[in-house]
């Protein structure tokens, strides 16, 4: 079984691998961060999966 680590990351570019759980209060900042996340993955030729909840 793989070990699981939780690490707070303040910049998307700092991520090298793994999963992201993202809580937010500002929808505009959220959209900006999603765009940055997807573009970062595209530049690295990696996949991005975004799962959202309407709540």
C-alpha distance (Angstrom), angle and dihedral (degrees) to the residues before:
residue distance angle dihedral
X1 . . .
X2 3.79 . .
X3 3.77 119.4 .
X4 3.78 117.4 -116.3
X5 3.77 124.1 -138.7
X6 3.77 128.1 -171.7
X7 3.76 114.5 -152.0
X8 3.78 128.8 174.4
X9 3.80 111.1 -130.8
X10 3.78 121.8 -168.3
X11 3.80 98.0 -171.0
X12 3.79 128.3 41.7
X13 3.81 90.9 -140.0
X14 3.81 88.8 63.1
X15 3.82 91.1 67.1
X16 3.78 115.6 98.8
X17 3.82 100.0 172.7
X18 3.77 142.9 -25.3
X19 3.77 138.9 64.3
X20 3.79 130.8 -49.0
X21 3.79 128.5 -142.2
X22 3.77 107.4 -170.1
X23 3.82 127.3 -169.7
X24 3.78 119.1 -171.5
X25 3.80 143.6 172.7
X26 3.82 100.5 -171.7
X27 3.83 112.6 68.1
X28 3.81 93.4 -163.7
X29 3.80 91.8 54.4
X30 3.81 89.3 46.4
X31 3.82 92.1 55.0
X32 3.80 90.3 47.7
X33 3.81 91.0 51.4
X34 3.82 93.1 47.2
X35 3.80 90.3 52.5
X36 3.81 90.8 48.8
X37 3.82 90.4 48.1
X38 3.81 94.0 51.2
X39 3.80 94.3 43.9
X40 3.80 90.4 49.1
X41 3.82 89.9 53.7
X42 3.80 92.2 47.4
X43 3.80 91.6 52.1
X44 3.82 88.8 53.7
X45 3.82 92.5 44.3
X46 3.82 89.5 -118.1
X47 3.79 133.1 137.4
X48 3.80 123.0 -106.2
X49 3.78 123.9 -161.8
X50 3.78 120.0 -169.9
X51 3.79 120.0 -166.4
X52 3.79 116.6 -175.3
X53 3.75 138.4 -177.9
X54 3.82 122.5 -147.9
X55 3.80 90.8 -135.7
